[in-house]
């Protein structure tokens, strides 16, 4: 069975249907990209998978490693191994990045019946991971995302991903607001975390991120439906012709 | 024996025969307030004449004072004649000599509140002067303190043993004319703590008192006086909780701090009195006057408060910075939930040259809680180069709660520098989702976020108190997001 399998997923917010029947399967080790214009439902898909309570699932099924994902609370989805890199990472003043991540990692380990890490083991781990994603160690002591630049916030998301080691990482417009150098660093971080065990779902507006994170599959999302799927060349095609071509297909 | 006293005694005895609300025997006067009641209290405590005179002056002045209406809190008028003004645990033959000897029932209550005295004593080396209702029933570490010349005792004892100090300083920071509730307190206060740190002495331990309201319908009028002589240091901890009662319980304490040249006083409070039921019925009215006087040059007074209880809180721990280079600090976390109302803040009165003050106020409102920060920073004409930094942050946890800010700034000297920062945030569903998405359960997320919000204040608390405060916060705000 696939790592993630989405079948005919419908979801709405405040009575407005955003997702109108999504079908998608991601295998372990695969990286999928979802592209689409503003308002097509990209971020909604990411948030529905994470369990954001402001969205209501009105139909369909989602299975993650054979578990019915939609039945799980958001924290249990995370503990099962679903990670969402937020488009707008949230600030938590007064809570250090280190403290936050330790609480997160140990909650996940506890859920899985693994031994919680003590302070020394944890510090060693985060120092190593910070290095691997080129995160300034000073950020570890700062409050979660508080006063971080846009680039630092995104890098911090990738750093958290590196520490929590999920089975599926959903990256919601991780490239937005990044200059080309920051984009590269983030992409390098992601690439270093790709493995046979892990799937990625990369959500983006632009093709440029996909020059650095080469996807196995690309899906075009329009008006809440996947209107076309293909290989990485689909992204290039989109870059040239825009979404207009698919608008007609969708209509 | 005068006729009045006789009547009073009869009444007292009748009440006595009728039995008591707690199992600990109490000595309670019938409800009501007049000069005879004040004479009764004074006599009961075998006070000297000057003390009685002071009380009576305070009472006569109080009668002329209007009930303050300016606070942003709402409650039915208090019937001061319906309150009983004296209640003390019955002393059997002797006062307990050690904590092991204290009434097991009392100990049990403390234990239920999570404040085991003996553990406190052993773990933290804290000298405990426990106030049960109005009279001290347990004191410890006295010998150790006495070696250093430190006096730490109940106010009643201080009036007997150290009348010269009490006479000199009582009412010197908060005169009985100050405000309505301070006036009432001056007339009828029953007990409290007295601390005197002699010149050049650093108090070797945190001093702590656990206040607790027990008798139903008995006003609590604590009086605390802390004097730090030249170059001395003291840190005082006060923590309070109360059991469930139906009647509103008025608590009108007065705390006075005096710091002479180069002295430092740190006063920390964790207050968790009964806040009332879901409709706000039966909670404690906490109308307290706390003020510190930096009388000497280079002196420092620091207030830290964590206020989670009471139906209504009306409290402004303040600093009068009279000495040159003196420093005042106020760090506060206040939580209102259910139907709780709080109007709290501070006053920093700059009088000396180069005086500095810092205000950090964190307000958290949940449920239908209403909270106001009210603060005054006054720079008087002679206060050259005064500085103040104020920060008032409010966090809202529900759609039905409220946060209000009333900062008053009165600058009469052009060399002053003042900064004021204020923020209001809603504990985000986004913040919670973010934590959830990293595997952190919602209740842990709330505690994490709230403790982060309060961090600047908690870190000013002594270690063991900080841990307690964090725990208290977690318990208080369980299921509060919505």
Interface residues (C-beta under 8 A of the other chain):
Chain A: X50 X51 X52 X53 X54 X73 X74 X75 X77 X78 X79 X83 X84 X86 X89 X90 X91 X92 X93 X94 X95 X99 X100 X101 X103 X104 X105 X107 X108 X111 X143 X160 X164
Chain B: X428 X429 X430 X431 X433 X434 X435 X436 X437 X438 X439 X440 X441 X442 X444 X448 X449 X451 X452 X453 X454 X455 X456
